[in-house]
Amino acid sequence: MLALVVGLTVVACGSSPQPVQPPPGVAFDYQLGGDYALPEGVELVVRQWSEGYGEDAAYSVCYVNAFQTEAPAGHPDSAMNWPEGLVWDEVEDPEWPGEHPIDISTNRLRRTAIEFVTDRFQECVARGFDAVELDNLDTFTRYPEAPFDRDDAIAYARLLVEAATELGLAVGQKNTPELLDVARTEIGFGFAVVEECGQFDECQAYVDTYEGRVYDVEYTEAGLAAACEAIGEVAGVVQRDLGLVTPDDPAYVHATC
């Protein structure tokens, strides 16, 4: 069988492109507030699907908010742009006002959501990304009155992985230690992008599951120190500012182990 290598994705002629998992234990950066030149030594970068682009010099992960809407009204993933009936607008994210969870309580709703999110995956491919991270996977843990539960989240995540894999994208788990027992075996995630695992003493569980393919973002110096001590020798760890701003902003923070 003939095969071509395009970027970091292996494409077998006559078949779907095959995802390539990210390199374990490398330095990375979390650039959701805007693209900028990679800091020295960075080999993996996460950027927004709607505004960012893959980086030729690094493994590039495409951020997609697959389980909630985006807050800005003009964003293509704002509540008004998701298909009718999917946005559970009775609540909003207390940390991100304007973000609402997506109702994934039935197979019909999940399939409709998959069609919408797959358009984002296709844009990730067009923009040169190698993988996707699916934000707010943990939504089912934060809204006890929601019409969906853990089983619905697993079913939806599995469909997302299938859709992304068909396009040649690797797929990363975002946070949610509650799903580590099924993350690889039942859902099919290949790596993890996590926030504050040092702050909350959760890092080792992710590393045990993903064998070093873990990329942790901390937002405090204490969290950075804890993550570096716990997994700094085997996984990627970076401290960023909460706004994830670019280096020209005075609030910009970027530190590593």
C-alpha positions, 0 to 999 in steps of 0.5 A, spaced: 500 500 500 502 506 498 503 512 503 504 519 503 506 523 509 503 530 509 505 534 515 505 530 521 499 525 518 500 519 514 495 518 508 494 511 505 492 512 498 485 510 497 483 510 504 482 515 510 488 519 513 491 516 519 492 520 525 499 521 528 499 522 536 503 527 539 510 526 541 510 525 549 514 529 554 515 535 549 515 542 551 508 546 549 504 552 549 497 554 550 495 560 545 488 560 545 488 568 545 491 569 539 497 566 535 504 568 536 511 565 535 513 559 538 517 560 545 524 557 544 524 549 545 516 548 544 514 542 540 507 542 541 502 548 541 494 549 542 490 554 538 483 556 536 480 553 531 476 559 528 482 564 528 488 560 529 493 556 524 497 550 525 504 551 526 509 547 521 515 547 526 510 544 531 505 538 532 499 543 532 492 541 536 486 545 534 481 547 540 474 546 539 469 547 544 465 541 543 460 541 549 458 548 550 457 554 546 462 560 546 460 566 549 461 572 544 455 573 540 459 574 534 463 567 535 461 562 530 460 557 536 455 562 540 449 560 542 445 563 536 449 559 531 448 552 534 443 548 531 436 549 534 434 545 540 441 543 542 443 549 547 441 548 554 440 555 555 437 554 562 444 555 565 450 558 563 457 557 565 458 561 572 466 562 570 464 564 563 458 568 562 454 567 556 457 559 555 451 554 555 452 547 555 450 543 549 444 538 550 447 531 548 441 527 552 439 523 546 442 519 540 438 524 535 441 530 539 448 527 539 448 526 532 446 533 530 451 536 534 456 531 531 454 534 524 455 541 527 462 540 530 465 536 524 465 542 520 469 545 525 474 539 525 474 540 517 476 547 518 482 544 523 484 540 517 484 546 512 488 550 517 494 545 518 492 542 525 494 535 527 489 534 532 483 536 536 482 538 544 475 537 545 473 542 551 468 542 556 468 534 556 466 535 564 460 539 563 456 533 565 459 534 572 458 541 573 450 541 572 447 536 576 440 538 573 442 537 566 438 532 562 444 529 560 449 524 564 456 521 564 453 515 559 451 521 554 458 524 555 461 518 553 457 516 547 458 523 544 465 523 546 466 517 542 462 519 536 467 526 536 473 521 536 470 517 530 468 523 526 475 527 527 479 520 526 476 519 519 479 526 518 486 524 520 486 528 526 488 525 533 483 527 539 485 529 546 481 528 552 480 535 556 480 535 563 475 530 566 479 525 571 472 522 572 473 519 565 480 516 565 477 509 566 474 509 559 478 515 556 482 510 551 478 504 551 471 506 550 472 513 547 478 512 544 482 519 546 490 518 544 492 524 549 490 529 554 490 537 555 489 538 562 488 545 566 491 545 573 493 538 575 498 540 579 494 545 583 489 539 584 494 533 585 491 530 579 497 529 574 499 522 575 493 519 574 493 522 567 500 520 566 499 513 568 493 513 562 497 516 557 504 514 558 507 521 557 502 524 552 499 529 557 500 537 556 498 541 563 496 548 563 497 551 570 495 558 572 499 560 578 506 559 580 504 554 586 501 550 581 506 550 576 511 548 582 507 542 583 506 540 576 513 540 575 515 536 581 509 531 579 510 530 572 515 535 569 520 530 567 515 526 563 510 530 560 509 537 558 507 543 563 506 550 562 504 556 566 500 561 562 495 567 564 488 566 565 486 570 559 491 567 555 493 573 552 499 574 547 506 577 549 504 584 547 499 584 552 502 586 559 498 581 563 502 575 559 505 570 563 509 564 560 513 559 564 515 552 564 519 547 569 
